[in-house]
């Protein structure tokens, strides 16, 4: 299996050191990080550097399955457990016995699945769906998520006791913007692979201007986004004779891009939001008082609240916990406000 993880920056090396120390431990590990930071590669490295390296390594995306299939996929089921269950089927835990099970997007597990998962980690036992026989397994659980699990536990969306059991160690992966020294190395790695795929004799690299643009970019999609940008530049180039200068960060950008037709609010930039908020404030102060002023006032205040919420979210990079602290709200209060304004 290809589990190459590339970099040389200090934040990257710190994470690699933590992986090396955690891998041999027979304990659960949580891998936390933004989308595209390579959490799945880190989970695989934890398995293949452990004593279980030659045993089964199972992967499951918890967010990819509907709620009614999640438990049966994890724990299996007996014949007749539900309509269509014609024969017994092993779940991921049974298949991964004596190996490792990687649960991606573990924060999306249902309450029932969380309860069963806690029991498996604690006692190594569970029952198949529709069955009474207790199954005993020895499985190392590696979980990954891009959400704030302690905050989710505080508002009742994730079990505190399960979090305690999973968090023997927590590996927090730095985003690419915090390890920019790795961008040239990653760019060269992805560029060479794509050049080989395109049957070029060599990969000429990027011009200084192109590299400066990539170093200045914030990379919200992290390494996955960088990989797409580099491979896109190579594929669009005519040949590999001269350093590449044409890079496209947003492939959707086009003068012919179709307009969004949706009932969902269109995201405005910060400048537009500030201008609209100032205009509403001025309008509230200057509008004459009429018979329906109470209704108008309520509507305008709701619009202002929505704009301020949106702006605060953007300022804190959509981290709801930091946004709540900035607005002097509890996490739960912020969530209710976001739902009320259809911002979730």
VEXDREN-2710 file (C-alpha; in Angstrom, 1 decimal):
% VEXDREN-2710
k/r/px/py/pz
1/UNK/0.0/0.0/0.0
2/UNK/1.2/3.5/-0.9
3/UNK/1.4/5.4/2.4
4/UNK/3.9/8.1/1.4
5/UNK/3.7/11.2/3.6
6/UNK/5.9/13.9/2.3
7/UNK/7.4/17.0/4.0
8/UNK/10.3/18.4/5.9
9/UNK/8.9/21.3/7.9
10/UNK/9.1/21.3/11.7
11/UNK/5.3/20.9/12.1
12/UNK/5.3/18.0/9.7
13/UNK/8.3/16.3/11.5
14/UNK/6.6/16.8/14.9
15/UNK/3.6/14.9/13.6
16/UNK/5.7/12.1/12.1
17/UNK/7.5/11.7/15.4
18/UNK/4.2/11.4/17.2
19/UNK/3.0/8.8/14.7
20/UNK/6.2/6.8/15.3
21/UNK/5.7/6.8/19.0
22/UNK/2.0/6.1/18.9
23/UNK/2.0/3.3/16.3
24/UNK/3.4/0.5/18.5
25/UNK/0.9/1.2/21.2
26/UNK/-2.1/-1.2/21.4
27/UNK/-4.4/1.7/22.1
28/UNK/-7.0/3.7/20.1
29/UNK/-5.8/6.9/18.4
30/UNK/-7.7/9.9/17.1
31/UNK/-6.4/11.8/14.0
32/UNK/-7.8/15.3/13.8
33/UNK/-7.4/17.7/10.9
34/UNK/-9.0/19.8/8.2
35/UNK/-10.2/18.2/4.9
36/UNK/-7.4/17.2/2.6
37/UNK/-4.6/17.1/5.2
38/UNK/-3.9/13.4/4.8
39/UNK/-5.7/11.8/7.8
40/UNK/-6.3/8.5/6.0
41/UNK/-2.6/8.2/5.1
42/UNK/-1.6/8.8/8.8
43/UNK/-4.1/6.2/9.9
44/UNK/-2.6/3.7/7.5
45/UNK/0.9/4.6/8.7
46/UNK/-0.2/4.0/12.3
47/UNK/-1.3/0.5/11.3
48/UNK/1.7/-0.5/9.2
49/UNK/4.2/0.7/11.8
50/UNK/2.4/-1.4/14.5
51/UNK/2.8/-5.0/15.5
52/UNK/-0.4/-5.6/13.5
53/UNK/1.2/-4.6/10.2
54/UNK/0.6/-8.1/8.7
55/UNK/-3.0/-8.4/9.8
56/UNK/-6.2/-7.1/8.4
57/UNK/-6.5/-3.3/8.0
58/UNK/-10.2/-2.3/7.5
59/UNK/-11.4/1.2/6.5
60/UNK/-14.9/2.6/6.8
61/UNK/-16.3/6.1/6.2
62/UNK/-18.9/6.6/8.8
63/UNK/-20.5/9.5/7.0
64/UNK/-20.9/7.5/3.7
65/UNK/-23.6/5.1/5.1
66/UNK/-27.2/5.9/6.1
67/UNK/-28.1/5.5/9.7
68/UNK/-30.0/2.3/9.2
69/UNK/-27.0/0.5/7.6
70/UNK/-24.2/1.9/9.9
71/UNK/-24.6/-0.6/12.8
72/UNK/-25.0/-3.6/10.5
73/UNK/-21.9/-2.6/8.6
74/UNK/-19.8/-2.2/11.8
75/UNK/-21.1/-5.2/13.8
76/UNK/-22.7/-7.5/11.2
77/UNK/-26.1/-9.2/11.3
78/UNK/-27.8/-12.5/11.6
79/UNK/-30.1/-14.1/9.0
80/UNK/-33.6/-12.6/9.4
81/UNK/-32.4/-9.6/11.3
82/UNK/-34.3/-7.3/8.8
83/UNK/-35.9/-7.6/5.4
84/UNK/-33.4/-8.8/2.9
85/UNK/-31.0/-10.3/5.5
86/UNK/-31.1/-13.8/4.0
87/UNK/-27.9/-15.0/5.6
88/UNK/-25.4/-14.1/8.4
89/UNK/-22.9/-11.4/7.5
90/UNK/-19.8/-10.4/9.4
91/UNK/-19.2/-6.7/10.3
92/UNK/-16.1/-4.7/10.0
93/UNK/-15.0/-5.5/13.6
94/UNK/-15.1/-9.3/13.0
95/UNK/-13.2/-8.9/9.7
96/UNK/-10.6/-6.7/11.4
97/UNK/-10.0/-9.2/14.3
98/UNK/-6.4/-8.9/15.4
99/UNK/-5.9/-6.0/13.0
100/UNK/-6.9/-2.4/12.9
101/UNK/-10.1/-0.6/11.9
102/UNK/-10.0/2.9/10.6
103/UNK/-13.2/4.9/11.2
104/UNK/-13.2/8.0/9.1
105/UNK/-15.6/10.8/10.0
106/UNK/-16.1/9.1/13.4
107/UNK/-17.9/12.2/14.7
108/UNK/-21.0/11.3/12.5
109/UNK/-21.7/8.0/14.3
110/UNK/-25.2/7.7/15.7
111/UNK/-25.8/7.5/19.5
112/UNK/-26.6/3.8/19.2
113/UNK/-23.4/3.1/17.2
114/UNK/-21.4/5.2/19.7
115/UNK/-22.7/3.1/22.6
116/UNK/-21.8/-0.2/20.9
117/UNK/-18.4/1.2/19.8
118/UNK/-17.7/2.1/23.5
119/UNK/-18.4/-1.4/24.6
120/UNK/-16.2/-2.9/21.9
121/UNK/-13.3/-0.7/22.8
122/UNK/-13.8/-1.2/26.5
123/UNK/-14.5/-5.0/26.6
124/UNK/-13.8/-6.3/23.1
125/UNK/-17.3/-7.7/22.7
126/UNK/-20.6/-7.0/20.9
127/UNK/-23.6/-8.8/19.4
128/UNK/-24.5/-8.9/15.7
129/UNK/-27.7/-7.1/14.7
130/UNK/-30.6/-9.5/15.4
131/UNK/-28.4/-11.9/17.3
132/UNK/-27.9/-12.9/21.0
133/UNK/-24.4/-14.5/20.8
134/UNK/-21.6/-12.3/22.1
135/UNK/-18.7/-11.9/19.7
136/UNK/-15.2/-11.3/21.1
137/UNK/-12.7/-9.4/19.0
138/UNK/-9.3/-7.8/19.3
139/UNK/-9.3/-4.7/17.1
140/UNK/-7.3/-1.5/17.3
141/UNK/-9.6/1.5/16.5
142/UNK/-8.1/4.5/14.7
143/UNK/-10.6/7.3/14.3
144/UNK/-10.5/10.5/12.2
145/UNK/-12.6/13.6/12.0
146/UNK/-12.4/17.3/11.0
147/UNK/-14.8/18.4/13.7
148/UNK/-14.2/19.6/17.3
149/UNK/-15.1/16.4/19.2
150/UNK/-14.8/17.9/22.7
151/UNK/-17.2/20.7/21.6
152/UNK/-19.6/18.1/20.1
153/UNK/-19.5/16.2/23.4
154/UNK/-20.2/19.3/25.4
155/UNK/-23.5/19.8/23.5
156/UNK/-24.5/16.1/23.6
157/UNK/-23.7/15.1/20.0
158/UNK/-20.8/12.8/21.0
159/UNK/-20.4/10.7/24.1
160/UNK/-17.9/12.0/26.6
161/UNK/-17.0/8.4/27.8
162/UNK/-16.4/7.3/24.2
163/UNK/-14.2/10.3/23.6
164/UNK/-12.2/9.5/26.7
165/UNK/-11.6/5.9/25.4
166/UNK/-10.7/7.0/21.9
167/UNK/-8.3/9.7/23.0
168/UNK/-5.5/7.7/24.3
169/UNK/-3.5/9.9/22.0
170/UNK/-4.7/12.6/19.6
171/UNK/-2.7/13.4/16.5
172/UNK/-3.6/16.9/15.2
173/UNK/-2.5/17.3/11.6
174/UNK/-1.4/20.9/10.8
175/UNK/-3.0/22.5/7.7
176/UNK/-0.8/23.2/4.7
177/UNK/-0.9/26.9/5.4
178/UNK/1.0/26.2/8.6
179/UNK/3.7/24.1/6.9
180/UNK/4.4/26.2/3.7
181/UNK/8.0/25.0/3.6
182/UNK/6.6/21.7/2.4
183/UNK/4.8/23.2/-0.6
184/UNK/7.9/23.1/-3.0
185/UNK/8.6/19.5/-2.0
186/UNK/5.0/18.4/-2.5
187/UNK/4.7/20.3/-5.7
188/UNK/7.8/18.6/-7.1
189/UNK/6.4/15.2/-6.0
190/UNK/3.0/15.6/-7.6
191/UNK/4.5/17.3/-10.6
192/UNK/6.9/14.4/-11.4
193/UNK/4.2/11.8/-11.0
194/UNK/1.9/13.6/-13.4
195/UNK/4.7/14.3/-15.8
196/UNK/5.4/10.6/-15.9
197/UNK/1.7/9.8/-16.5
198/UNK/1.8/12.3/-19.4
199/UNK/4.9/10.5/-20.7
200/UNK/7.1/13.6/-20.5
201/UNK/10.8/13.0/-20.5
202/UNK/11.2/15.3/-17.4
203/UNK/9.3/17.6/-15.1
204/UNK/10.6/21.2/-15.6
205/UNK/9.1/22.6/-12.4
206/UNK/7.3/25.9/-12.0
207/UNK/8.4/29.5/-12.7
208/UNK/9.3/31.7/-9.7
209/UNK/6.0/33.6/-10.2
210/UNK/3.9/30.5/-10.2
211/UNK/5.7/29.2/-7.1
212/UNK/5.2/32.5/-5.3
213/UNK/1.5/32.4/-6.0
214/UNK/1.3/28.9/-4.6
215/UNK/3.3/29.9/-1.5
216/UNK/0.9/32.8/-0.9
217/UNK/-2.3/30.7/-1.4
218/UNK/-4.2/29.7/1.8
219/UNK/-5.1/26.2/0.6
220/UNK/-8.5/25.6/2.2
221/UNK/-8.4/22.1/0.6
222/UNK/-4.9/21.5/1.9
223/UNK/-2.7/18.8/0.2
224/UNK/-5.6/17.4/-1.8
225/UNK/-6.2/20.9/-3.3
226/UNK/-2.4/21.3/-4.0
227/UNK/-2.3/18.0/-5.7
228/UNK/-5.2/19.0/-8.0
229/UNK/-3.6/22.4/-8.8
230/UNK/-0.2/20.9/-9.7
231/UNK/-1.7/18.0/-11.8
232/UNK/-4.0/20.4/-13.5
233/UNK/-1.1/22.6/-14.5
234/UNK/0.9/19.7/-15.9
235/UNK/-2.0/18.3/-17.8
236/UNK/-2.9/21.7/-19.4
237/UNK/0.7/22.4/-20.5
238/UNK/1.7/21.6/-24.1
239/UNK/4.9/19.9/-23.1
240/UNK/7.5/19.7/-20.4
241/UNK/10.3/21.8/-22.0
242/UNK/9.8/25.0/-20.1
243/UNK/8.9/25.7/-16.4
244/UNK/5.2/25.9/-15.9
245/UNK/3.6/29.3/-15.3
246/UNK/-0.1/28.8/-15.9
247/UNK/-1.7/27.6/-12.6
248/UNK/-5.4/27.6/-11.9
249/UNK/-6.6/27.6/-8.3
250/UNK/-10.3/27.6/-9.1
251/UNK/-11.3/25.5/-12.1
252/UNK/-14.9/26.7/-11.9
253/UNK/-13.8/30.3/-12.6
254/UNK/-15.2/31.3/-16.0
255/UNK/-17.1/34.2/-17.6
256/UNK/-19.6/31.6/-18.7
257/UNK/-20.1/30.1/-15.2
258/UNK/-23.9/29.4/-14.8
259/UNK/-25.7/31.5/-12.1
260/UNK/-26.9/29.7/-9.0
261/UNK/-30.6/29.1/-9.0
262/UNK/-31.4/28.2/-5.4
263/UNK/-33.4/29.2/-2.4
264/UNK/-30.2/29.0/-0.3
265/UNK/-28.6/32.3/0.5
266/UNK/-25.7/33.4/-1.8
267/UNK/-22.4/33.9/0.0
268/UNK/-21.2/37.5/-0.2
269/UNK/-17.7/38.7/0.4
270/UNK/-16.8/40.6/3.5
271/UNK/-16.8/44.0/1.9
272/UNK/-20.3/43.5/0.5
273/UNK/-21.5/42.2/3.9
274/UNK/-20.1/45.3/5.7
275/UNK/-21.6/47.7/3.1
276/UNK/-25.0/46.0/3.5
277/UNK/-24.9/46.1/7.3
278/UNK/-23.9/49.8/7.2
279/UNK/-26.7/50.5/4.8
280/UNK/-29.2/48.7/7.0
281/UNK/-28.1/50.7/10.0
282/UNK/-28.5/53.9/8.2
283/UNK/-31.9/52.9/6.9
284/UNK/-33.1/52.1/10.4
285/UNK/-32.1/55.5/11.6
286/UNK/-33.6/57.5/8.7
287/UNK/-36.7/55.6/7.7
288/UNK/-40.0/57.4/8.7
289/UNK/-42.2/55.8/11.3
290/UNK/-45.2/54.1/9.6
291/UNK/-48.0/51.8/10.8
292/UNK/-46.1/48.6/10.0
293/UNK/-42.8/49.7/11.6
294/UNK/-42.8/46.8/14.2
295/UNK/-42.8/44.3/11.4
296/UNK/-40.1/46.2/9.4
297/UNK/-37.9/46.6/12.4
298/UNK/-38.1/42.9/13.2
299/UNK/-37.3/41.9/9.7
300/UNK/-34.3/44.3/9.4
301/UNK/-32.9/43.2/12.7
302/UNK/-33.1/39.6/11.6
303/UNK/-31.2/40.5/8.4
304/UNK/-28.6/42.3/10.3
305/UNK/-28.1/39.3/12.7
306/UNK/-27.7/36.9/9.8
307/UNK/-25.1/39.2/8.2
308/UNK/-23.1/39.6/11.4
309/UNK/-23.2/35.8/12.0
310/UNK/-22.0/35.1/8.4
311/UNK/-19.2/37.7/8.7
312/UNK/-18.1/36.3/12.1
313/UNK/-18.0/32.8/10.7
314/UNK/-15.8/33.9/7.8
315/UNK/-13.5/35.8/10.1
316/UNK/-12.9/32.7/12.2
317/UNK/-12.6/30.3/9.2
318/UNK/-16.0/28.7/10.0
319/UNK/-14.7/27.4/13.3
320/UNK/-18.0/27.5/15.2
321/UNK/-16.4/27.3/18.7
322/UNK/-14.2/30.3/18.1
323/UNK/-17.1/32.2/16.5
324/UNK/-19.3/31.6/19.5
325/UNK/-16.5/32.9/21.8
326/UNK/-16.1/36.0/19.7
327/UNK/-19.8/36.7/19.8
328/UNK/-20.0/36.0/23.5
329/UNK/-22.5/33.1/22.9
330/UNK/-22.5/29.5/24.0
331/UNK/-21.8/26.9/21.4
332/UNK/-25.4/25.8/21.6
333/UNK/-26.7/29.3/21.3
334/UNK/-24.6/29.8/18.1
335/UNK/-25.9/26.6/16.6
336/UNK/-29.5/27.6/17.2
337/UNK/-28.9/31.0/15.6
338/UNK/-27.2/29.4/12.6
339/UNK/-30.1/27.0/12.1
340/UNK/-32.6/29.8/12.5
341/UNK/-31.0/31.7/9.7
342/UNK/-30.4/28.5/7.5
343/UNK/-26.6/28.9/7.8
344/UNK/-26.1/25.3/8.6
END
